[in-house]
Amino acid sequence: MVENTGFSGLRPLDFFWSTSRFNLSLHKPLLMGIVNVTPDSFSDNGKYLNNELAILHAAKLVKEGADILDIGGESSRPGATPINAQQEWQRIGAVIDELVRWGVPLSLDSYRLETQLRALDKGVDIINDIWALQHSGAVERLLNYRCGVCLMHMNGEPLTMQRSPMIGTGSEGFARVKKFLAQRANSLRAAGFAKERIVLDPGIGFGKTVPQNLFLLKNQTELMDLGYPTLMGWSRKSTLGEVTECAVDERLTPSIAALIMALDRGANILRVHDVKESAQALKVWSAVQCSQ
């Protein structure tokens, strides 16, 4: 059986994301709420660096409709300065200890294998890795867990990626992104990962130009050819600011517009800051898809 989803064509009803504790059904899109426990996030300026505030924010996101919580202890914004594994865990360890008891799927936004393994041992369900598990030993060690993984494309590294973004047109950039994601997914499958554990993220804003980011959204349906669910993260991104001339804290409307376009083009998971407003938009979109 299939469900008609408009522009994106058909969405299999048995599509799911296999994670440590949950098989997350993807017959309808899921919202991933962002919990940044960092002092230098581009979007919230360290608002939730305190553990108690981060936990309260996570509770608010769940109440507003988040299906997954994505916990991060290091900013990956353009120009962000790296920290070490100890600093990262000091920020997120206590937050994970609390949130893992809530019965809500938890994602860890980290590329460090040491942090990933500590979080998985605590019960985290998903590893959301901007380096797509390219670091030494990551694929082999995570294979032994049942966690879901999100493989993202990034050109360069956070500190310098927007100083030297991908060269070429939107279509040329799209071809590189699609090829990279296919190669990384194939590498995991060859190592023994079940297909149902893998989700792909084209990495909006990660070492890409504005035209390349917009072309990715316009042609997002072509990523479905790879046969994996897609996660899209347009929330408050700088490309939206370039298009609308809006500051970060004024990008709610552009973010919702991009979210709807991503949904129409087959996105399965939407990574968002503004869960309440995104959930409202998703309800309207879903009602239209189900109308007869």
C-alpha positions as CSV (number, residue, x, y, z in Angstrom):
1,M,0.0,0.0,0.0
2,V,1.1,3.6,-0.6
3,E,0.0,7.0,0.5
4,N,-0.4,9.8,-2.0
5,T,1.7,12.8,-0.9
6,G,1.3,15.3,-3.7
7,F,4.4,16.5,-5.5
8,S,6.6,13.8,-4.1
9,G,4.5,11.1,-5.6
10,L,4.2,8.0,-3.4
11,R,5.4,7.4,0.1
12,P,5.5,3.7,1.1
13,L,3.5,2.9,4.3
14,D,6.1,0.4,5.4
15,F,8.9,2.9,5.2
16,F,10.6,3.2,8.7
17,W,13.8,4.2,10.4
18,S,15.3,1.5,12.6
19,T,16.9,2.9,15.7
20,S,18.2,1.7,19.1
21,R,14.8,1.6,20.8
22,F,12.3,2.5,18.2
23,N,11.2,1.6,14.6
24,L,10.1,5.1,13.5
25,S,7.3,4.9,11.0
26,L,7.9,7.3,8.1
27,H,4.5,6.9,6.4
28,K,4.1,10.5,7.6
29,P,6.8,13.1,8.0
30,L,8.5,13.5,11.4
31,L,9.7,16.6,13.2
32,M,13.2,16.6,14.8
33,G,13.4,19.3,17.4
34,I,16.8,20.9,17.9
35,V,18.4,21.2,21.4
36,N,21.7,23.0,21.2
37,V,23.6,22.9,24.4
38,T,26.3,25.2,23.1
39,P,27.4,28.8,23.7
40,D,27.8,29.7,20.0
41,S,25.0,28.2,18.0
42,F,24.1,30.5,15.1
43,S,20.4,30.3,15.9
44,D,19.9,30.7,19.7
45,N,23.1,32.3,20.9
46,G,23.8,29.9,23.8
47,K,20.3,30.2,25.3
48,Y,20.2,26.6,26.5
49,L,23.8,26.1,27.6
50,N,22.7,25.5,31.2
51,N,21.6,21.8,31.6
52,E,18.4,22.8,33.4
53,L,17.4,25.2,30.6
54,A,18.3,22.7,27.9
55,I,16.0,20.1,29.6
56,L,13.2,22.6,29.9
57,H,13.6,23.5,26.3
58,A,13.5,19.8,25.3
59,A,10.3,19.4,27.3
60,K,8.7,22.4,25.5
61,L,9.7,20.9,22.1
62,V,8.1,17.6,22.9
63,K,4.9,19.3,24.1
64,E,4.8,21.3,20.9
65,G,5.0,18.2,18.7
66,A,8.6,17.1,18.3
67,D,8.8,13.4,17.3
68,I,12.6,13.3,17.8
69,L,15.0,15.4,19.9
70,D,18.4,16.2,18.4
71,I,21.0,16.9,21.1
72,G,24.2,18.8,20.2
73,G,27.1,20.0,22.4
74,E,29.2,21.6,19.7
75,S,28.2,24.2,17.1
76,S,28.6,23.3,13.5
77,R,27.8,26.7,12.2
78,P,30.1,28.2,9.6
79,G,33.3,29.4,11.3
80,A,32.6,27.5,14.5
81,T,35.7,26.7,16.6
82,P,36.1,23.0,17.5
83,I,36.1,21.8,21.1
84,N,37.3,18.5,22.5
85,A,35.4,15.4,23.5
86,Q,35.6,16.2,27.2
87,Q,34.0,19.6,26.7
88,E,31.4,18.2,24.5
89,W,30.3,15.6,27.0
90,Q,30.4,18.0,29.9
91,R,27.7,20.0,28.0
92,I,25.4,17.1,27.0
93,G,26.0,14.2,29.4
94,A,23.5,15.2,32.1
95,V,21.0,16.3,29.5
96,I,21.1,12.9,27.8
97,D,20.8,11.2,31.2
98,E,17.5,13.0,31.8
99,L,16.0,12.9,28.3
100,V,16.7,9.2,27.7
101,R,14.2,8.4,30.4
102,W,11.3,10.2,28.6
103,G,10.5,7.5,26.1
104,V,11.2,10.0,23.2
105,P,13.5,9.1,20.3
106,L,16.9,10.8,20.9
107,S,19.4,11.8,18.3
108,L,23.0,12.8,19.0
109,D,24.4,15.6,16.8
110,S,28.1,14.7,17.0
111,Y,30.9,13.5,14.7
112,R,33.2,12.3,17.5
113,L,33.3,8.5,17.9
114,E,34.1,8.7,21.6
115,T,31.0,10.9,22.2
116,Q,28.9,8.7,20.0
117,L,29.7,5.6,21.8
118,R,29.2,7.1,25.3
119,A,25.8,8.4,24.1
120,L,24.8,5.1,22.6
121,D,25.7,3.3,25.9
122,K,23.4,5.7,27.7
123,G,20.5,4.7,25.3
124,V,20.6,7.3,22.5
125,D,18.7,6.1,19.4
126,I,20.3,7.9,16.5
127,I,23.7,9.2,15.5
128,N,23.4,12.4,13.4
129,D,26.9,12.8,11.9
130,I,27.9,15.8,9.8
131,W,30.9,13.8,8.7
132,A,28.8,10.9,7.6
133,L,30.7,8.4,9.7
134,Q,34.0,9.0,7.8
135,H,36.2,9.1,10.9
136,S,38.4,6.1,11.6
137,G,36.6,3.2,13.2
138,A,33.2,4.9,13.2
139,V,31.4,2.5,10.8
140,E,32.9,-0.6,12.4
141,R,32.1,0.4,16.0
142,L,28.6,1.7,15.3
143,L,27.8,-1.5,13.4
144,N,27.6,-3.3,16.7
145,Y,24.8,-1.1,17.9
146,R,21.3,-1.0,16.6
147,C,21.2,2.8,16.3
148,G,19.9,4.7,13.4
149,V,22.3,6.9,11.5
150,C,21.9,10.1,9.5
151,L,24.7,10.6,6.9
152,M,25.2,14.3,5.9
153,H,27.1,15.9,3.1
154,M,29.5,18.6,4.0
155,N,32.0,20.3,1.8
156,G,35.1,21.1,3.9
157,E,34.7,21.6,7.7
158,P,32.7,24.0,9.8
159,L,35.6,26.3,10.6
160,T,36.3,27.1,6.9
161,M,33.5,25.6,4.8
162,Q,31.8,28.9,3.8
163,R,35.1,30.5,3.0
164,S,35.6,28.0,0.3
165,P,32.2,26.5,-0.6
166,M,31.7,24.0,-3.5
167,I,32.5,25.4,-6.9
168,G,30.2,25.0,-9.8
169,T,26.5,25.5,-10.6
170,G,23.6,24.3,-8.7
171,S,23.3,21.2,-10.8
172,E,27.0,20.4,-10.5
173,G,26.8,20.8,-6.8
174,F,23.7,18.6,-6.6
175,A,25.5,15.8,-8.6
176,R,28.4,15.8,-6.1
177,V,26.0,15.7,-3.1
178,K,24.0,12.8,-4.6
179,K,27.2,10.9,-5.5
180,F,28.7,11.3,-2.1
181,L,25.5,10.2,-0.2
182,A,25.2,7.2,-2.5
183,Q,28.9,6.2,-1.8
184,R,28.5,6.6,2.0
185,A,25.3,4.6,2.1
186,N,26.9,1.9,0.0
187,S,29.9,1.8,2.3
188,L,27.7,1.3,5.3
189,R,25.7,-1.4,3.6
190,A,28.9,-3.2,2.5
191,A,30.0,-3.1,6.2
192,G,26.8,-4.8,7.3
193,F,24.4,-2.0,8.2
194,A,20.8,-2.7,7.5
195,K,19.3,-0.3,5.0
196,E,16.5,0.6,7.4
197,R,19.1,2.2,9.8
198,I,20.2,4.8,7.2
199,V,18.8,8.3,6.5
200,L,20.5,10.8,4.2
201,D,20.8,14.6,4.6
202,P,22.2,16.7,1.7
203,G,23.6,19.3,4.3
204,I,21.9,22.6,3.4
205,G,24.4,25.4,4.1
206,F,27.3,23.1,4.8
207,G,29.9,24.4,2.4
208,K,27.5,25.3,-0.4
209,T,26.6,28.5,-2.2
210,V,23.1,30.0,-2.1
211,P,22.3,28.8,-5.7
212,Q,23.5,25.3,-4.8
213,N,21.3,25.2,-1.7
214,L,18.3,26.4,-3.6
215,F,18.9,23.9,-6.4
216,L,19.0,21.1,-3.8
217,L,15.6,22.1,-2.6
218,K,14.2,22.5,-6.1
219,N,15.4,19.0,-7.2
220,Q,15.2,17.2,-3.8
221,T,12.9,14.5,-5.3
222,E,15.9,13.1,-7.2
223,L,17.5,12.2,-3.9
224,M,14.7,9.7,-3.5
225,D,16.2,7.7,-6.3
226,L,18.9,6.5,-3.8
227,G,16.2,4.6,-2.0
228,Y,16.7,6.0,1.5
229,P,14.6,8.4,3.7
230,T,15.8,12.0,3.6
231,L,16.3,14.5,6.4
232,M,16.1,18.2,5.5
233,G,17.4,21.0,7.7
234,W,16.3,24.4,6.4
235,S,15.4,26.0,9.7
236,R,16.8,29.5,10.0
237,K,19.5,28.8,7.5
238,S,21.6,31.7,6.0
239,T,20.4,31.0,2.5
240,L,16.9,32.0,3.7
241,G,18.4,35.2,5.1
242,E,20.2,35.9,1.8
243,V,16.9,35.5,-0.1
244,T,14.7,37.5,2.3
245,E,17.3,39.8,3.8
246,C,16.0,38.6,7.3
247,A,18.2,38.3,10.4
248,V,18.4,34.9,12.1
249,D,15.6,35.7,14.6
250,E,13.3,36.8,11.7
251,R,13.4,33.7,9.6
252,L,10.4,31.8,10.9
253,T,8.3,32.5,7.8
254,P,11.0,31.6,5.3
255,S,11.8,28.5,7.3
256,I,8.1,27.4,7.1
257,A,8.1,28.1,3.4
258,A,11.2,25.9,2.9
259,L,9.7,23.2,5.1
260,I,6.5,23.0,3.0
261,M,8.5,22.8,-0.2
262,A,10.7,20.1,1.3
263,L,7.6,18.1,2.3
264,D,6.2,18.4,-1.2
265,R,9.5,17.0,-2.5
266,G,9.4,13.9,-0.3
267,A,11.3,14.9,2.9
268,N,10.7,12.3,5.6
269,I,12.3,14.1,8.6
270,L,12.4,17.9,9.1
271,R,15.0,19.2,11.5
272,V,13.6,22.4,13.0
273,H,14.1,25.0,15.8
274,D,10.5,26.2,15.8
275,V,8.5,23.1,16.5
276,K,5.2,24.6,17.4
277,E,4.9,26.5,14.2
278,S,6.4,23.7,12.1
279,A,3.9,21.2,13.6
280,Q,1.0,23.6,12.7
281,A,2.2,23.9,9.1
282,L,2.6,20.1,8.9
283,K,-1.0,19.6,10.1
284,V,-2.3,21.8,7.3
285,W,-0.1,20.1,4.7
286,S,-1.2,16.7,5.9
287,A,-4.8,17.7,5.8
288,V,-4.5,18.7,2.2
289,Q,-2.8,15.4,1.3
290,C,-5.6,13.4,2.9
291,S,-8.4,15.5,1.4
292,Q,-10.7,13.9,-1.2
